[in-house]
Structures are given as C-alpha cells and as structure tokens.
Amino acid sequence: MSTPHVVVVMGVAGTGKTTIGPLLAERLGVPYAEGDDFHPEANIAKMSAGTPLTDEDRWPWLDAIGEWAHGRAGLGGVASSSALKRSYRDRLRAAAPGVVFVHLTGDRALIEDRMSHRQGHFMPTALLDSQFATLQPLGPDEAGVEVDVAGSPEEIADRAVLALAALDSAPTDQ
C-alpha cells in the first residue's frame, strides 16, 4: 500500500475486533487504537448491565474514534469500532474521509461460542441478537472489505491484509 490506510475493524460483538485489530496493525506497521477505550463510562455501565446503547449514546464515542482516525490520515492506523450502522460509518467518514473498513463477518453460532468463552469483557452474550438486528453490512459504495472470522486470529489477519491489498489494486471508476 503506497499511503497507509486508516482502517476501522468493524463487526458485531464477538467477531474478534480486539484480537484482529492489533494483529492487522502489526502486519501493516501502524498503531492500533482499541475502540472500547473511547467509550464514556456511562456507555460501559449500560452495556455491562445488558442495556443496548442508543444512537445518542454512540455519537460521542464515534466522534472520538473519528478524531483519532483523522489524526492518523496519511500515516495509517487501525482502530476497532462495531460501526454497525451506515450512519455510524458515515459519521466516522465525515471526521476521517479516507477511512477504510474491514468488516469481520461470521456464523452467528461461532460468534456466540467465542463470546461465551471471553473473560472480563463488559459486553454480555445476551446483546448479540441486538447487534445482529442493528447490523447494516457495508454498501457497495463504501470503501471496505468483508473478512470471514473462521480460523485462527493469524489466518483472519492474513485474510484482512490480502483483502486490503486487493482493494488497493482494484480499478476505480474515476
């Protein structure tokens, strides 16, 4: 990649954003920012109690991630964010127009199984259905790639690097 991308690793809870994000950043030679670290305490308290966040809860969180991504423009970086709705991704793009999304996708049963084995995470498995209900996959006009979460973290990160490289080499309509 000639100019390093600012990549947002997105997907429902349990797809491995926090695991794949740092691996992807390492492979790309750029810093990683954990999206959960941008949440205000009130958001973490709500999710810990099993209460889904509202859009109003998410705006300051998305704005903070967008500000970080904007600061990495031209330098590259990887951040994690569920970015489940198009409007959330639009908000991130408004702050950081060149951001590219890596949408981690997978079978619901696999994701639920992985979530049930996580230790010390505030997002309960009970919120997985609301995550899938909220998810709006990347549109054809959105810069990004889908990467299946089957396999080891290393395999998933390798697929993400290859998918981003293919995105870079794809012809544009300009």
VMD Tcl script that draws the C-alpha trace (Angstrom):
set ca {
  {0.00 0.00 0.00}
  {1.51 3.31 -1.04}
  {-0.20 5.53 1.52}
  {-1.10 3.67 4.70}
  {-4.82 3.39 5.26}
  {-6.62 4.28 8.42}
  {-8.60 1.09 8.90}
  {-11.61 0.56 11.14}
  {-12.11 -3.09 12.05}
  {-15.88 -3.44 12.43}
  {-18.47 -6.07 13.19}
  {-20.80 -7.35 15.84}
  {-19.55 -8.16 19.32}
  {-17.53 -11.36 19.45}
  {-16.14 -11.24 15.90}
  {-12.65 -10.55 17.23}
  {-12.15 -6.84 16.62}
  {-9.92 -6.52 19.70}
  {-7.88 -9.57 18.67}
  {-7.66 -8.94 14.93}
  {-7.17 -5.17 15.15}
  {-3.71 -5.31 16.80}
  {-2.61 -8.19 14.54}
  {-3.66 -6.24 11.46}
  {-1.94 -3.09 12.72}
  {1.25 -5.06 13.31}
  {1.16 -6.51 9.80}
  {0.56 -3.04 8.33}
  {3.22 -1.42 10.53}
  {0.83 1.15 12.01}
  {-0.54 1.88 15.51}
  {-3.69 0.33 16.91}
  {-6.42 2.06 18.93}
  {-8.91 -0.04 20.89}
  {-12.38 1.32 20.17}
  {-13.72 0.31 23.57}
  {-11.22 2.73 25.16}
  {-13.09 5.63 23.54}
  {-16.40 4.78 25.29}
  {-17.52 7.09 28.07}
  {-18.00 5.32 31.41}
  {-21.78 5.71 31.09}
  {-21.75 3.60 27.89}
  {-19.72 0.85 29.53}
  {-22.09 0.84 32.51}
  {-25.12 0.49 30.21}
  {-23.60 -2.36 28.21}
  {-22.39 -4.11 31.37}
  {-25.97 -4.02 32.62}
  {-27.15 -5.62 29.37}
  {-28.71 -2.43 28.01}
  {-28.06 -1.73 24.32}
  {-26.68 1.72 23.52}
  {-28.81 4.27 21.70}
  {-27.56 6.32 18.78}
  {-27.29 9.29 21.14}
  {-25.00 7.21 23.37}
  {-22.81 6.32 20.42}
  {-22.25 9.76 18.83}
  {-19.55 10.98 21.28}
  {-17.84 7.58 21.06}
  {-17.85 7.62 17.25}
  {-16.67 11.24 17.24}
  {-13.70 10.31 19.46}
  {-12.74 7.41 17.16}
  {-13.20 9.68 14.14}
  {-10.93 12.30 15.69}
  {-8.23 9.67 16.26}
  {-8.62 8.40 12.68}
  {-8.43 11.95 11.32}
  {-5.18 12.48 13.19}
  {-3.74 9.35 11.53}
  {-4.65 10.43 7.95}
  {-1.67 9.85 5.68}
  {0.13 7.99 8.47}
  {-2.08 4.93 8.77}
  {-3.63 3.26 11.75}
  {-6.10 0.62 12.81}
  {-8.97 1.19 15.22}
  {-11.79 -1.07 16.28}
  {-15.43 0.01 16.31}
  {-18.57 -2.02 15.86}
  {-19.70 0.60 13.26}
  {-22.83 -1.48 12.80}
  {-24.98 1.12 11.02}
  {-24.28 3.02 7.83}
  {-24.94 6.25 9.74}
  {-22.15 5.34 12.20}
  {-19.72 4.70 9.36}
  {-20.85 7.93 7.68}
  {-20.04 9.78 10.90}
  {-16.56 8.20 11.03}
  {-16.01 9.08 7.34}
  {-17.12 12.67 7.99}
  {-14.29 13.00 10.52}
  {-11.78 10.89 8.57}
  {-12.78 10.81 4.87}
  {-10.19 8.23 3.79}
  {-11.09 5.60 6.37}
  {-11.44 2.01 5.09}
  {-13.50 -0.65 6.85}
  {-12.62 -4.29 7.49}
  {-15.95 -5.92 8.32}
  {-15.39 -9.10 10.32}
  {-18.22 -11.47 9.46}
  {-19.14 -14.95 10.52}
  {-21.65 -17.54 11.51}
  {-23.76 -16.45 14.48}
  {-23.21 -19.75 16.33}
  {-19.42 -19.40 16.03}
  {-19.54 -15.80 17.26}
  {-21.80 -16.69 20.20}
  {-19.49 -19.55 21.14}
  {-16.46 -17.26 21.11}
  {-18.30 -14.64 23.16}
  {-19.25 -17.22 25.77}
  {-15.55 -18.03 26.33}
  {-14.37 -14.43 26.73}
  {-13.13 -13.41 30.14}
  {-13.61 -9.96 31.65}
  {-15.43 -8.26 28.75}
  {-18.33 -5.93 29.53}
  {-20.48 -6.99 26.55}
  {-22.77 -9.88 27.55}
  {-23.76 -12.58 25.06}
  {-27.39 -11.52 25.63}
  {-26.76 -8.40 23.50}
  {-25.65 -10.39 20.44}
  {-29.16 -10.52 18.97}
  {-29.46 -6.72 19.19}
  {-26.06 -6.42 17.48}
  {-27.17 -8.60 14.54}
  {-30.50 -6.75 14.35}
  {-28.69 -3.42 14.15}
  {-26.01 -4.53 11.65}
  {-26.13 -2.92 8.22}
  {-23.41 -4.55 6.11}
  {-21.07 -2.40 4.05}
  {-22.72 -0.95 0.98}
  {-21.13 -1.26 -2.48}
  {-20.24 2.44 -2.33}
  {-18.37 2.11 0.97}
  {-14.59 1.65 1.00}
  {-14.03 -1.64 2.72}
  {-13.81 -5.40 2.66}
  {-15.52 -8.31 4.38}
  {-13.35 -10.89 6.11}
  {-14.69 -14.18 7.49}
  {-13.77 -14.89 11.12}
  {-13.46 -18.66 10.74}
  {-9.99 -19.92 11.61}
  {-7.20 -18.66 13.82}
  {-6.60 -14.97 14.54}
  {-3.45 -15.13 12.42}
  {-5.38 -16.56 9.46}
  {-8.07 -13.90 9.82}
  {-5.49 -11.09 9.97}
  {-3.71 -12.52 6.93}
  {-7.02 -12.58 5.01}
  {-7.63 -8.97 6.02}
  {-4.21 -7.89 4.71}
  {-4.84 -9.69 1.42}
  {-8.33 -8.20 1.10}
  {-6.99 -4.68 1.72}
  {-4.24 -5.23 -0.86}
  {-6.85 -6.38 -3.38}
  {-8.92 -3.28 -2.57}
  {-5.88 -1.11 -3.31}
  {-5.27 -2.80 -6.65}
  {-8.93 -2.78 -7.75}
  {-9.69 -0.47 -10.66}
  {-11.52 2.72 -9.76}
  {-14.34 4.42 -11.65}
  {-12.50 7.73 -11.87}
}
mol new
graphics top color blue
foreach p $ca { graphics top sphere $p radius 0.5 }
foreach p [lrange $ca 0 end-1] q [lrange $ca 1 end] { graphics top cylinder $p $q radius 0.2 }
display resetview
